[in-house]
Amino acid sequence: MESSSATSQGSSRREATRQKLYEAAVTLIAEQGFSATTVDEIAERAGVAKGTVYYNFASKSVLFEELLRHGVGLLTASLREAAEQAAREGRGRVDALDAMIRAGLVFIDRYPAFTQLYVAELWRTNRAWQSTLLVVRQEAVAVVEDVLREGVANGEFSDEIDVPLTAAALVGMVLVAALDWKSFQAERSLDDVHAALSRLLQGRVSGRP
């Protein structure tokens, strides 16, 4: 039991250290770019020794790749939980998508620097972690695809919709709208932004029922 407890405590401490490194890296890279950010700076910002960085990650590139996995993993979990909660409450798939939009906005509101980095990296093709980025991006989009397919199967959505493209468009809408909100319309509340995107989702922009 003592050995198990010690192992658990050690694992928790390491996870806490890795979280500090993620937060330091995402803040610094958002401020000054990946190339300009050094391991020394990441260690200093995280309040750990430089060797601690290399103990947890083989290199700065590996740290950033794991940061992408970690961040998009959190987003994917948030989207999935929102969809599952809507299902548990017996709500339809439109409501599930609406709940996922809100979950995405909550995530971005909490992690704006990570979201900025993630969107920027989607446009780059020369990074060592490009294949990882494509995998984790698809994991997030796949959660939305599942809800759309369920809606098509039960007749809530037209069977003519392009599920992969529609899912990508919905995720992209939330990311871009949220970044615009954070950068240029910071006076708006999360509820305000969610309401606007909800109207788009439900086709009520024209004002017709």
Rosetta silent file (secondary structure, phi, psi, omega in degrees, C-alpha in Angstrom):
SEQUENCE: MESSSATSQGSSRREATRQKLYEAAVTLIAEQGFSATTVDEIAERAGVAKGTVYYNFASKSVLFEELLRHGVGLLTASLREAAEQAAREGRGRVDALDAMIRAGLVFIDRYPAFTQLYVAELWRTNRAWQSTLLVVRQEAVAVVEDVLREGVANGEFSDEIDVPLTAAALVGMVLVAALDWKSFQAERSLDDVHAALSRLLQGRVSGRP
SCORE:     score description
SCORE:     0.000 S_00000001
   1 L     0.000  -43.503 -179.115    0.000    0.000    0.000 S_00000001
   2 H   -64.388  -40.684  179.055    2.798    2.434    0.892 S_00000001
   3 H   -63.001  -42.422  179.254    4.585    1.660   -2.359 S_00000001
   4 H   -64.011  -40.521  179.376    1.380    2.218   -4.322 S_00000001
   5 H   -64.936  -43.166  179.948    0.766    5.491   -2.508 S_00000001
   6 H   -63.767  -40.420  178.715    4.299    6.696   -3.160 S_00000001
   7 H   -63.526  -41.819  179.510    3.982    5.793   -6.843 S_00000001
   8 H   -63.612  -42.378  179.291    0.697    7.668   -7.058 S_00000001
   9 H   -65.208  -40.481  178.377    2.181   10.735   -5.376 S_00000001
  10 H   -62.993  -40.996  178.631    5.169   10.639   -7.695 S_00000001
  11 H   -64.814  -40.331  179.386    2.896   10.418  -10.718 S_00000001
  12 H   -64.912  -41.327  179.060    0.814   13.339   -9.462 S_00000001
  13 H   -64.147  -41.580 -179.968    3.926   15.459   -8.907 S_00000001
  14 H   -65.607  -40.054  179.235    5.194   14.689  -12.392 S_00000001
  15 H   -64.468  -38.550  177.884    1.839   15.538  -13.914 S_00000001
  16 H   -64.743  -39.461  178.192    1.803   18.830  -12.007 S_00000001
  17 H   -64.917  -44.971  179.033    5.303   19.606  -13.291 S_00000001
  18 H   -62.184  -36.678  177.928    4.318   18.807  -16.863 S_00000001
  19 H   -63.998  -41.634  176.443    1.277   21.074  -16.497 S_00000001
  20 H   -60.520  -41.602  179.924    3.546   23.932  -15.370 S_00000001
  21 H   -67.380  -40.009  176.026    5.756   23.330  -18.400 S_00000001
  22 H   -58.873  -48.202 -176.905    2.760   23.279  -20.760 S_00000001
  23 H   -64.257  -41.470  178.886    1.506   26.570  -19.348 S_00000001
  24 H   -64.984  -45.147 -177.749    4.945   28.195  -19.517 S_00000001
  25 H   -64.375  -45.769 -176.485    5.554   26.988  -23.073 S_00000001
  26 H   -66.088  -36.255  179.468    2.177   28.036  -24.450 S_00000001
  27 H   -67.889  -47.696 -178.285    2.468   31.508  -22.912 S_00000001
  28 H   -66.004  -43.604 -178.122    5.998   32.124  -24.158 S_00000001
  29 H   -67.992  -34.559  175.764    5.414   30.725  -27.637 S_00000001
  30 H   -65.773  -34.794 -178.361    2.247   32.781  -27.984 S_00000001
  31 H   -75.763  -41.713 -169.597    4.231   35.876  -26.986 S_00000001
  32 H  -133.209    3.553  177.627    7.357   35.423  -29.098 S_00000001
  33 L    92.064  158.448 -176.766    7.012   32.415  -31.397 S_00000001
  34 L   -66.100  -49.375 -175.502    8.329   28.865  -31.283 S_00000001
  35 L   -62.358  -36.893 -176.594   11.783   29.504  -32.740 S_00000001
  36 L   -78.977  -14.780 -177.861   12.512   32.452  -30.451 S_00000001
  37 L   -87.000  129.584 -179.182   11.488   30.594  -27.298 S_00000001
  38 L  -104.497  160.933  176.731   14.283   28.742  -25.519 S_00000001
  39 H   -63.633  -36.645  177.388   14.211   25.829  -23.096 S_00000001
  40 H   -58.634  -43.163 -179.808   15.893   28.073  -20.516 S_00000001
  41 H   -66.317  -40.342  178.829   13.009   30.531  -20.757 S_00000001
  42 H   -62.488  -45.236  179.601   10.416   27.780  -20.453 S_00000001
  43 H   -61.890  -44.523 -179.398   12.148   26.407  -17.358 S_00000001
  44 H   -63.244  -44.204 -179.836   12.428   29.859  -15.789 S_00000001
  45 H   -64.743  -34.948 -179.623    8.770   30.691  -16.473 S_00000001
  46 H   -80.544  -13.833 -179.431    7.691   27.325  -15.036 S_00000001
  47 L    75.974   33.871  179.679    9.906   27.776  -11.972 S_00000001
  48 L  -130.420  168.569  176.333   11.882   24.574  -12.516 S_00000001
  49 L   -75.176  153.985  179.867   15.442   23.652  -13.413 S_00000001
  50 H   -57.947  -37.517 -179.811   16.376   23.294  -17.078 S_00000001
  51 H   -62.329  -27.237  179.155   17.117   19.617  -16.488 S_00000001
  52 H   -65.385  -35.643  177.958   13.515   19.119  -15.394 S_00000001
  53 H   -61.436  -48.035 -177.535   12.357   20.085  -18.862 S_00000001
  54 H   -73.807  -21.430  174.956   14.573   17.432  -20.456 S_00000001
  55 H   -68.396  -35.142 -177.787   13.594   14.884  -17.806 S_00000001
  56 H   -92.232  -29.238 -177.014    9.967   15.239  -18.920 S_00000001
  57 L  -140.146  136.878 -175.762   10.463   15.947  -22.631 S_00000001
  58 L   -65.900  -26.975 -177.807   13.309   14.963  -24.941 S_00000001
  59 L  -161.139  172.717  176.356   13.371   18.359  -26.663 S_00000001
  60 H   -62.453  -38.975  179.215   11.509   21.622  -27.116 S_00000001
  61 H   -63.873  -41.068  178.048    9.819   20.162  -30.199 S_00000001
  62 H   -65.287  -40.197  177.163    8.638   17.126  -28.244 S_00000001
  63 H   -58.609  -46.080 -177.788    7.329   19.416  -25.505 S_00000001
  64 H   -67.967  -37.325  177.761    5.333   21.416  -28.052 S_00000001
  65 H   -62.955  -42.936  178.113    4.020   18.266  -29.732 S_00000001
  66 H   -68.412  -32.402  175.704    2.835   16.940  -26.372 S_00000001
  67 H   -61.491  -43.007  177.558    1.359   20.357  -25.614 S_00000001
  68 H   -62.149  -44.781  178.200   -0.751   20.091  -28.763 S_00000001
  69 H   -60.029  -45.513 -177.275   -1.894   16.593  -27.781 S_00000001
  70 H   -63.339  -49.690 -176.446   -2.712   17.738  -24.263 S_00000001
  71 H   -65.575  -48.151 -179.616   -4.610   20.884  -25.281 S_00000001
  72 H   -68.306  -29.442  175.390   -6.647   19.378  -28.093 S_00000001
  73 H   -63.015  -40.992  176.579   -7.324   16.387  -25.852 S_00000001
  74 H   -63.641  -42.761  178.647   -8.903   18.704  -23.285 S_00000001
  75 H   -63.141  -45.713 -179.668  -11.008   20.340  -25.997 S_00000001
  76 H   -60.127  -43.065  178.624  -12.114   16.973  -27.374 S_00000001
  77 H   -62.801  -38.279  179.168  -13.112   15.779  -23.905 S_00000001
  78 H   -65.524  -42.791  179.038  -15.129   18.970  -23.360 S_00000001
  79 H   -64.656  -43.576 -179.002  -16.983   18.538  -26.645 S_00000001
  80 H   -63.978  -42.899 -179.941  -17.699   14.871  -25.964 S_00000001
  81 H   -64.122  -38.723  178.633  -18.996   15.568  -22.453 S_00000001
  82 H   -62.920  -43.365  179.050  -21.297   18.312  -23.773 S_00000001
  83 H   -65.746  -42.757 -179.255  -22.773   15.929  -26.368 S_00000001
  84 H   -66.755  -37.032  178.055  -23.168   13.122  -23.841 S_00000001
  85 H   -64.462  -41.924  177.880  -24.829   15.436  -21.331 S_00000001
  86 H   -62.144  -39.909  179.135  -27.357   16.533  -23.954 S_00000001
  87 H   -65.819  -42.497  178.998  -28.077   12.866  -24.745 S_00000001
  88 H   -61.281  -31.328 -179.189  -28.534   12.019  -21.055 S_00000001
  89 L   -86.676    0.857  177.102  -31.056   14.839  -20.804 S_00000001
  90 L    75.503   20.203 -179.788  -32.972   13.506  -23.811 S_00000001
  91 L   -85.903  161.092 -177.140  -32.284   16.534  -25.977 S_00000001
  92 L   -77.888  178.279 -176.246  -31.982   16.417  -29.750 S_00000001
  93 H   -73.034  -27.865  174.765  -28.851   16.569  -31.862 S_00000001
  94 H   -64.224  -42.510  177.257  -29.234   20.283  -32.630 S_00000001
  95 H   -63.834  -35.984  177.924  -29.193   20.908  -28.899 S_00000001
  96 H   -64.252  -44.222  177.865  -26.151   18.657  -28.620 S_00000001
  97 H   -63.398  -39.134  178.528  -24.315   20.696  -31.256 S_00000001
  98 H   -63.648  -41.507  177.515  -25.345   23.888  -29.493 S_00000001
  99 H   -63.957  -35.715  178.568  -23.997   22.529  -26.208 S_00000001
 100 H   -69.530  -36.187  175.112  -20.741   21.655  -27.974 S_00000001
 101 H   -60.259  -45.629  179.235  -20.458   25.187  -29.332 S_00000001
 102 H   -64.252  -41.760  178.754  -20.752   26.526  -25.811 S_00000001
 103 H   -60.492  -39.681  177.623  -18.236   23.985  -24.517 S_00000001
 104 H   -64.125  -41.752  178.702  -15.808   25.102  -27.210 S_00000001
 105 H   -65.699  -39.325  177.848  -16.247   28.742  -26.260 S_00000001
 106 H   -62.472  -42.595  178.346  -15.715   27.936  -22.581 S_00000001
 107 H   -60.935  -47.474 -177.429  -12.500   26.102  -23.473 S_00000001
 108 H   -67.155  -35.991  177.017  -11.219   28.995  -25.591 S_00000001
 109 H   -62.691  -34.274 -179.255  -12.168   31.507  -22.915 S_00000001
 110 H   -82.006  -35.003 -176.242  -10.052   29.518  -20.474 S_00000001
 111 L  -125.519   61.929 -177.187   -7.136   28.791  -22.833 S_00000001
 112 H   -65.027  -36.814 -178.995   -6.939   31.672  -25.350 S_00000001
 113 H   -65.718  -41.830  178.373   -3.151   31.438  -25.826 S_00000001
 114 H   -63.275  -42.808 -179.110   -3.344   27.733  -26.646 S_00000001
 115 H   -62.296  -40.851  178.089   -6.172   28.319  -29.113 S_00000001
 116 H   -60.108  -44.893  178.605   -4.185   31.046  -30.837 S_00000001
 117 H   -64.319  -44.810 -177.595   -1.224   28.697  -31.210 S_00000001
 118 H   -59.439  -47.873 -179.442   -3.359   25.808  -32.393 S_00000001
 119 H   -63.729  -41.607  178.787   -5.041   27.835  -35.138 S_00000001
 120 H   -61.611  -41.839 -177.890   -1.692   29.278  -36.248 S_00000001
 121 H   -69.364  -25.185  178.071   -0.131   25.812  -36.452 S_00000001
 122 H   -61.736  -25.219 -177.288   -2.976   24.511  -38.612 S_00000001
 123 L   -89.387  -11.054 -178.215   -1.681   26.742  -41.404 S_00000001
 124 L   -91.700  146.199 -179.194    1.918   25.552  -41.210 S_00000001
 125 L  -124.195    0.891 -175.075    3.123   22.526  -43.177 S_00000001
 126 L  -109.758   16.134 -178.586    6.833   22.406  -42.309 S_00000001
 127 L   -89.822  149.114  179.460    6.638   21.459  -38.648 S_00000001
 128 L   -64.918  -25.755 -175.955    7.924   18.149  -37.286 S_00000001
 129 L   -97.933   16.436 -176.783    4.640   17.668  -35.439 S_00000001
 130 H   -58.785  -41.485 -179.262    2.345   18.238  -38.452 S_00000001
 131 H   -65.888  -37.130  176.764    1.199   14.609  -38.526 S_00000001
 132 H   -63.920  -42.860 -179.937    0.404   14.748  -34.796 S_00000001
 133 H   -60.700  -41.115  179.475   -1.569   17.942  -35.308 S_00000001
 134 H   -64.295  -38.568 -179.591   -3.640   16.327  -38.047 S_00000001
 135 H   -66.191  -49.189 -176.682   -4.412   13.342  -35.808 S_00000001
 136 H   -70.360  -32.523  175.850   -5.517   15.372  -32.784 S_00000001
 137 H   -61.822  -42.674 -179.865   -7.480   17.785  -34.980 S_00000001
 138 H   -66.666  -32.557  177.943   -9.400   14.833  -36.433 S_00000001
 139 H   -61.624  -41.741  179.386  -10.143   13.514  -32.947 S_00000001
 140 H   -68.609  -46.238 -178.851  -11.892   16.773  -32.077 S_00000001
 141 H   -65.126  -34.036 -177.993  -13.768   17.003  -35.385 S_00000001
 142 H   -62.078  -31.060  177.867  -14.811   13.339  -35.138 S_00000001
 143 H   -63.425  -40.918  178.250  -16.845   14.070  -32.002 S_00000001
 144 H   -70.403  -39.648  177.813  -18.924   16.554  -33.995 S_00000001
 145 H   -57.672  -41.164 -178.944  -19.144   14.141  -36.933 S_00000001
 146 H   -59.626  -43.850 -179.857  -20.640   11.487  -34.648 S_00000001
 147 H   -65.914  -41.020  178.324  -23.455   13.823  -33.571 S_00000001
 148 H   -63.174  -42.572  179.836  -24.156   14.839  -37.163 S_00000001
 149 H   -64.787  -38.661  176.939  -24.314   11.202  -38.290 S_00000001
 150 H   -63.099  -39.670  178.816  -26.700   10.388  -35.444 S_00000001
 151 H   -66.333  -37.311  176.464  -28.871   13.314  -36.518 S_00000001
 152 H   -66.415  -42.753 -177.026  -28.912   12.108  -40.125 S_00000001
 153 H   -63.998  -35.513 -178.152  -29.750    8.572  -39.017 S_00000001
 154 L   -98.196    8.223  174.145  -32.753    9.644  -36.943 S_00000001
 155 L    86.524    3.073  178.428  -34.029   12.192  -39.458 S_00000001
 156 L   -71.843  -31.640 -179.749  -33.120   15.368  -37.563 S_00000001
 157 L  -118.972  153.433  177.302  -30.687   16.403  -40.294 S_00000001
 158 L   -64.033  141.379  177.933  -30.849   16.112  -44.062 S_00000001
 159 L   -77.938    1.800  177.786  -29.068   13.098  -45.479 S_00000001
 160 L   -89.402   -9.100 -177.159  -27.617   15.432  -48.111 S_00000001
 161 L   -70.371  146.675  175.461  -25.240   17.157  -45.709 S_00000001
 162 L   -87.554  100.842 -172.003  -21.521   16.542  -46.093 S_00000001
 163 H   -59.647  -51.624 -178.874  -20.778   15.294  -42.575 S_00000001
 164 H   -60.147  -43.212 -177.959  -16.957   15.700  -42.519 S_00000001
 165 H   -70.577  -38.967  178.779  -17.049   19.170  -44.073 S_00000001
 166 H   -64.919  -41.452  178.277  -19.972   20.331  -41.925 S_00000001
 167 H   -62.488  -44.841  178.903  -18.226   19.125  -38.763 S_00000001
 168 H   -63.149  -38.283  179.820  -15.017   20.919  -39.753 S_00000001
 169 H   -65.507  -39.575  179.435  -17.009   24.061  -40.541 S_00000001
 170 H   -66.271  -44.290  178.002  -18.686   24.036  -37.130 S_00000001
 171 H   -63.575  -43.519  179.343  -15.386   23.596  -35.299 S_00000001
 172 H   -63.109  -39.302  178.058  -13.808   26.282  -37.463 S_00000001
 173 H   -57.950  -46.216 -178.983  -16.693   28.654  -36.825 S_00000001
 174 H   -65.429  -44.728 -178.245  -16.217   28.383  -33.080 S_00000001
 175 H   -62.053  -49.726 -176.007  -12.430   28.774  -33.253 S_00000001
 176 H   -69.710  -43.261  179.321  -12.430   31.801  -35.550 S_00000001
 177 H   -62.411  -39.304 -178.878  -15.391   33.533  -33.894 S_00000001
 178 H   -69.501  -38.844  177.907  -13.840   33.025  -30.468 S_00000001
 179 H   -66.455  -38.382  176.219  -10.454   34.375  -31.536 S_00000001
 180 H   -64.091  -41.185  176.952  -12.157   37.419  -33.041 S_00000001
 181 H   -58.321  -50.829 -176.930  -14.081   37.831  -29.792 S_00000001
 182 H   -67.096  -34.254 -174.765  -10.931   37.677  -27.682 S_00000001
 183 H   -87.178  -36.255 -170.178   -8.894   39.923  -29.984 S_00000001
 184 H  -126.356  -13.933 -177.407  -11.381   42.557  -31.106 S_00000001
 185 L  -133.991   45.719 -173.885  -14.630   42.288  -29.147 S_00000001
 186 L   -62.740  -16.897  179.990  -13.463   41.515  -25.626 S_00000001
 187 L   -73.374  -15.894  179.097  -16.317   43.553  -24.163 S_00000001
 188 L   -75.028  148.218  176.808  -18.767   40.846  -25.225 S_00000001
 189 L   -87.946  163.424  176.114  -19.728   38.140  -22.747 S_00000001
 190 H   -59.779  -40.219  179.090  -19.460   34.423  -23.432 S_00000001
 191 H   -60.744  -39.132 -179.771  -23.274   34.228  -23.367 S_00000001
 192 H   -63.971  -46.509 -179.926  -23.464   36.940  -26.019 S_00000001
 193 H   -66.226  -42.245  179.056  -21.058   35.142  -28.347 S_00000001
 194 H   -61.019  -41.979 -178.992  -22.772   31.799  -27.768 S_00000001
 195 H   -61.317  -40.296  179.963  -26.173   33.296  -28.574 S_00000001
 196 H   -65.419  -44.361  179.770  -24.891   34.636  -31.900 S_00000001
 197 H   -70.293  -32.043  177.748  -23.380   31.286  -32.919 S_00000001
 198 H   -63.808  -40.034  177.683  -26.481   29.463  -31.719 S_00000001
 199 H   -63.333  -38.722  176.483  -28.602   31.543  -34.092 S_00000001
 200 H   -62.954  -46.013 -179.233  -26.286   30.568  -36.948 S_00000001
 201 H   -58.639  -42.212 -173.792  -26.533   26.902  -36.027 S_00000001
 202 L   -91.055    7.075  174.759  -30.317   26.965  -35.880 S_00000001
 203 L    66.853   34.038 -177.777  -30.709   28.941  -39.117 S_00000001
 204 L  -107.017   15.705 -178.291  -32.345   31.946  -37.480 S_00000001
 205 L   -67.450  -33.984 -177.682  -30.051   34.641  -38.901 S_00000001
 206 L   -70.769  -17.488 -177.812  -32.654   35.675  -41.508 S_00000001
 207 L    89.236   -6.597  177.606  -35.206   36.384  -38.787 S_00000001
 208 L   -86.457  149.524 -179.253  -37.689   33.951  -40.340 S_00000001
 209 L   -66.948    0.000    0.000  -39.033   31.078  -38.206 S_00000001
